[in-house]
Amino acid sequence: MEEVVTIEMIKEAAETIKSSIKRTQTLECPSLFEKTGNKVFLKLENLQKTGSFKIRGAMNKIMNLTDEEKSHGVIASSAGNHAQGVALGATALGIKSTIVMPGTAPFSKVIATKAYGAEVVQVGTVYDDAYKKACEIQKETGATFIHPFDDPYVIAGQGTIGLEILEDIDDIDIVLVPIGGGGICSGIAKAIKTLKPSTKIIGVEPANAASMMEAVREGHPCTIKTSPTIADGIAVARAGDLTCRMISEYVDEIVTVTEGEIATGILYLLEKGKILAEGAGASTVAAVLSGKIKEKNKKVCCVISGGNADITAIERIINAALIHEGRKVEINVELLDKAGELEKLLMILSENKANILRINQSMYRADAKMNSQVATIAIECKDATHRDDIIAKIKSAGYNLMK
C-alpha cells in the first residue's frame, strides 16, 4: 500500500503544531493494576486545548493550507470536538470557519464551538447528515473542507500523540485508542508501529456504532445502522477510506464496548482518577475494565481522547454506571395488602444495610393478586455481591419478586 501518511509527516506535524497545543501528560493509574494485572497509563488528551485531541489534526491541516485556500475560509462537519479544534485553529490564524454539526450535538459543544469563533449550522441527527450538508456549503462557498479523520494532514496531526506516548513510556506493550472514523487510531498506530513494531495497538469502538470493525471485516468502508451512544464523539456510520486501509495494516485488534461499560469507564475515571472524560474518551478504560484485554503483566496505555462531557447528561450516565455495577437496583416485591407488610420488608433491607432511595406502592398492576400490592423500591448497595445477597434474603423470607 502506498504510504499516504509517513512517519516523517507525523514528525513534521509535531514541529508544526507544538506551539499551538498542549504537550499532555501520560500518567499511571495504580488502581487499574489491581483490577487488570497490568500497569496502566492514561494519555490525558482530555486536558488538551479545546478538551480534545482534535486540535492536533485540525491545526496541522490548517497550517498547511496555501494562502489562497486560507482566503476562502474553512468548513468542517463534526459532532463537537473536531468542530472546536477547527474553530480555534482557524480563529488563531485569522481565517473564517463554518462548522456543520448534527442537531443532536450536545449544547455545551455547540456553545463552545461558537465561542471559538465559528459560524455553526446544525442539521440532521448523526455526523453523516452534517457531512453531507458541509459538502453542499463547501461547493457553494469554495471554502476548504477540513475532514475530521480521512485526511493525511489530520491523521499526521493525531499521530503526534503516538510520538509522545513513546517519549514517555518507551517500553509500552499495548496502546488502546478510541475509533470513530479512525483518524486518531490511524495516526497513533502509524507512529508507534513504525518506531516500535512490537507494541500491540487495539482500537476501541462503541458496540452501537462499530463501523470500523465492519469496514475491516468487509475489506472496505460501508455504511452501517447505528444506535444512540453516550460515546457521541466516535458515533460514525461509515469509516474513512484512508483510515480503513491504515487500520487494517497497523492495528492488531478492534474491540467493542457496550453503553453500560462506557458509563462504568466514565464513573471509574471520575471516582478513582478524578478525571472527567466524555464517552469516547472513556471507551479505552471501559475496554480494560470489562476484560477485553487478555494479556497480563504488561504496560498498557489508554488514550483518553477527550473530556468534553455533556454536563446535563452526567447524572444519567453515572446512574447508569451504578446500575451496571450493581450499586443501584430497583426491585418489585409483591406484598399482602394489609397493615405492617411494608414495614417487614423494610426491616429486611435495613438489616442488610441497603440504602433506600425511593419507594412506591401500587395495586394497579395486571399481574398483582387481588389481595396484594406491589412495592417498587430503588436501593443503593455496596456492589453487585451485596445486591445479590439482599435479593436472596428477600426471596428466602417468602416474598415474590416481580418483573
C-alpha positions, 0 to 999 in steps of 0.5 A, a space after each residue: 500500500 502506498 504510504 499516504 501518511 509517513 512517519 516523517 509527516 507525523 514528525 513534521 506535524 509535531 514541529 508544526 503544531 507544538 506551539 499551538 497545543 498542549 504537550 499532555 501528560 501520560 500518567 499511571 493509574 495504580 488502581 487499574 493494576 489491581 483490577 487488570 494485572 497490568 500497569 496502566 497509563 492514561 494519555 490525558 488528551 482530555 486536558 488538551 486545548 479545546 478538551 480534545 485531541 482534535 486540535 492536533 489534526 485540525 491545526 496541522 491541516 490548517 497550517 498547511 493550507 496555501 494562502 489562497 485556500 486560507 482566503 476562502 475560509 474553512 468548513 468542517 462537519 463534526 459532532 463537537 470536538 473536531 468542530 472546536 479544534 477547527 474553530 480555534 485553529 482557524 480563529 488563531 490564524 485569522 481565517 473564517 470557519 463554518 462548522 456543520 454539526 448534527 442537531 443532536 450535538 450536545 449544547 455545551 459543544 455547540 456553545 463552545 464551538 461558537 465561542 471559538 469563533 465559528 459560524 455553526 449550522 446544525 442539521 440532521 441527527 448523526 455526523 453523516 447528515 452534517 457531512 453531507 450538508 458541509 459538502 453542499 456549503 463547501 461547493 457553494 462557498 469554495 471554502 476548504 473542507 477540513 475532514 475530521 479523520 480521512 485526511 493525511 494532514 489530520 491523521 499526521 496531526 493525531 499521530 503526534 500523540 503516538 510520538 509522545 506516548 513513546 517519549 514517555 513510556 518507551 517500553 509500552 506493550 499495548 496502546 488502546 485508542 478510541 475509533 470513530 472514523 479512525 483518524 486518531 487510531 490511524 495516526 497513533 498506530 502509524 507512529 508507534 508501529 513504525 518506531 516500535 513494531 512490537 507494541 500491540 495497538 487495539 482500537 476501541 469502538 462503541 458496540 452501537 456504532 462499530 463501523 470500523 470493525 465492519 469496514 475491516 471485516 468487509 475489506 472496505 468502508 460501508 455504511 452501517 445502522 447505528 444506535 444512540 451512544 453516550 460515546 457521541 464523539 466516535 458515533 460514525 456510520 461509515 469509516 474513512 477510506 484512508 483510515 480503513 486501509 491504515 487500520 487494517 495494516 497497523 492495528 492488531 485488534 478492534 474491540 467493542 464496548 457496550 453503553 453500560 461499560 462506557 458509563 462504568 469507564 466514565 464513573 471509574 475515571 471520575 471516582 478513582 482518577 478524578 478525571 472527567 472524560 466524555 464517552 469516547 474518551 472513556 471507551 479505552 478504560 471501559 475496554 480494560 475494565 470489562 476484560 477485553 484485554 487478555 494479556 497480563 503483566 504488561 504496560 498498557 496505555 489508554 488514550 483518553 481522547 477527550 473530556 468534553 462531557 455533556 454536563 446535563 447528561 452526567 447524572 444519567 450516565 453515572 446512574 447508569 454506571 451504578 446500575 451496571 455495577 450493581 450499586 443501584 437496583 430497583 426491585 418489585 416485591 409483591 406484598 399482602 395488602 394489609 397493615 405492617 407488610 411494608 414495614 417487614 420488608 423494610 426491616 429486611 433491607 435495613 438489616 442488610 444495610 441497603 440504602 433506600 432511595 425511593 419507594 412506591 406502592 401500587 395495586 394497579 398492576 395486571 399481574 398483582 393478586 387481588 389481595 396484594 400490592 406491589 412495592 417498587 423500591 430503588 436501593 443503593 448497595 455496596 456492589 453487585 455481591 451485596 445486591 445479590 445477597 439482599 435479593 436472596 434474603 428477600 426471596 428466602 423470607 417468602 416474598 415474590 419478586 416481580 418483573 
